[in-house]
């Protein structure tokens, strides 16, 4: 009986089916509230000593494989959000920091919202993410020099006028503040479709997703951010075989400073 239950709950297809059905019958905000209960029950079948989630601290026998990624059974974090939190954690060095986060994943939102000493503001224009505000990144209704930390993770590849977006990020960041930025990357030159003339099929083929308007090279994204005024530090990560957090094997994050 116990073995058959484990096989049932460990089945990736069944997990994705349950997730899809829940999304269809429950609103995003209700799902956000009930999701921890579902995950807490589901994750008990994955407990073990092999892997550890940096976001929720869950110790797992294995994570859930979803295409080319691994999800934490307890909080649902994917590889890039686990890495992101490990970077954010090092930046939260004092109380009362003011943070702006664009379209946060639910695990990141929950984690940062629960830190009482943090002034955490989340925004999402698409309506696909849990957030407090609906700011347009190209025209932020926010005073200059407001935030100590900005998290702009996998956002700029969606924005046709990315130069305006970068300019706005620089404007609302405090002097001495930092922005943590990442997008999908390609080797060689940046490819883009600012006027959105390509078909959905072409965008998926070129950029990896239908609602992306470009794919950056790391060097070009760095240059564009520098033109907006930022000083850039590239953080490059390469994992050893002992990758207990199941991060991506190789990854680059841009830390952007406003002096």
N, C-alpha and C positions, 0 to 999 in steps of 0.2 A: 504493500500500500504506500509506504513512504517513498519507495523508489519510483513508483508510477507518478506520484505527486511531483517529485523533483523533475522528472522528465517533462511533465506538463508545464510547469512554471519556467523551466529552463528553455523551453522551445521558443526560439526567436520569432517565428511566424505567429505563434499564439500571442506573444507579448505585443507585437505590432498590431495585430487584429484588435486586441482589447483597447490599446491606445487609440486606434482609429475610431472605434465605436464610441468610446468615451467623449472624444472630441465632437462627434456628430450629435450626441444627445445632451451634452452638458455645456453650458456657456464657459468661455475661457476663465472668467473670474470665479465661477463656482468650481470649475476644475482645479484652479489654483489652490482653493481652500481644501478640497478633498484629496488632492493628489498625494500629500504626505501620508495619509492614512493608507491609501492603496499601496504606495511604495514601501511603507514600513512592513506591511504583511507580505508583499511580494519578495522583498529583499532577504527575508529570513532564510530562503532557500539558497542564497548565494554566500552566506557567511563563511569566512575562512581566512587563512593567514597569508595568502599569496599577493594580494594587491590592496592598496589603500587610496581612498579618495581624499584629495587635498581640501575639498570644499566641505564635506560633511563628516569626514573622519571615518567613514565606513570601511571595515576590513572585509575583503571579499575573497572567496575561493576563485571566482572569475567574474569579469564584467560582461555585459551584454554586447555582443558584436552586432553592429548595425552598419551594413555596407562596409565602408573603410574606416569606421570609428568604433570606439568602445564606450558604452554608457555605464555610469555608476548605477547599480540597481536601486540604491537607497535614495539618491537625489536626482538622478537623471543627467548629471553633468557629462559633457563630452570632453574629449582630450584637450581641445583648445581652451575651454572654460576652466578646466582644472589648472592648466598652465597659467592662464590669466590671473586666477585668484592667487597663485603663488607669487606672482609679480605684484599684484595690488597689496597683498599682505605686507610686503616690505616697504610700501609707500605710506602705510597708515602708521606713522610713527608718533603722532600726538593727537590729543583730543580736539574736537570741534573743527576738524577739516570739513570743507564743503566740497561735495563730489557731484559731478554731473555724469550720468551714464546713459548712453544712447542704445535703445532697444536691448535691454539686458536679458540674458537667459534667466529662466525662473530660479535656478539654483543660485546664481550670482545675486539676483534681486533679493531673494530670501536672506542670504548670508549678510549682505551689506545693510539691508533694512533693519536687521536685528541688532546691529551695533549701535547702541544708544549714544555713544560719544561722537558719532559720525552724522553730519548733516547731508543726507543722501537724497539726491533728486534723480529720478529716472524719467526718460522721455521716449516716446515712440510715435512716429507720424503714421505708420502703416495700420495700426490697430491690431497687429498680430502678437504684440508682446504686452505683458503687464507693466504699466507705467503710471507715473503721477501726472505727467504733462504730455502735450503733443506739439513740441517745438519743431519748426522747420529748420534744419541744420544750416540752411543758407541764409536765414534771416531770423536769428534768435532774439526773441523779445526778452532780453536779459541785459542788465547794465554791464559796462566794461569791468574787467578785473574782479569777477565774482567768485570764481572757483579755484580751489587749491589743486584739484585733480579732476581730469576729464578722461573718461573711458569711451573710446570711439572704436569699437571692435567690429570689424566686418560690416562697415557702414558706407565708407567712401566709394566703394565699387558700385553702389546703387545710385549715386548722386551725379546727375549730368554736369552740374556746375560745381565740380569739386574744389576749384580754386576759391570760390566764394565761401564754400563750407569751411575750408581750412582757415581762411581769413577770419571767419566768425569764431572758430575755435580759439584762435590766437587772441582775439579781442576780449572774450569773456573769461579767459584764463588769467589768474593773478600773476604779477611779476614774482618769479620764484616758484611758480607752479609747474605742473607736469601734465602732459597728455599721453595716455597709453594708446597706441594705434596699431592695428593690424588689418590687413586685407588678404585675400588670396593673392599669390604671386606667380609670375611666370619668368622663365629665363629670357634673356634678350630684351627686346623693346616692349613698352606698354602698348597694348592694343585697346582701342576704345571706340565707342559709338555714341558720342554725346548727343547727337540729334535723334537717336533711337530709330534709325532707319532699317536696322537689321530685323529679320524675322525672329520669332521665338526660337526656332530650331537653330538658326545661326548663332544666336546669343548663347544658347546652351552649349553648342559646339565650341565656340571661341572663348567664352568666359566662365563656363561651368554652371551657369544658372540663368533662368529666363529673365529675371529682374535685375541682372547685372548689366551695366553699361560699359564696363572696361575690366581689364585685368592688368594690374601694375607689374612692372619690374621693381625690385626693391630699390635700386639706385634712382629710378625716376620718381618714385613716391617720396623718397628722401629729398630730392631736389625740389619738388613741388612744395613740400612742407617748409623747407628752408626759404623759399621765395615768400611764403606767408609770414616769415619772421622767426620761425622756430630754430633752435639749435638741436640737432638730432644725435641720439646715441642708439646705435643698432645693438640689440641684445640677441645673440645667436645661441641657440640651444641644440646640442647633439646628445642624444640619449645613449647610454650603455645598455647592453643586454639586460642588466638588472634594472628594469624600468617599472618599479612597483606602482607608480601612479598612472601607468599606461598613457603617458604623454605621447604626442607625435614625435617620431624619431628625430626629425630635424624641423626647426621652427625659428622664425625671425620676428621680433617685436620691435617697434620703434618707440623709444621714449623721447618725447618732445618737450624741450625746456623753453620757458619764456623768461628771459633774464630781465 
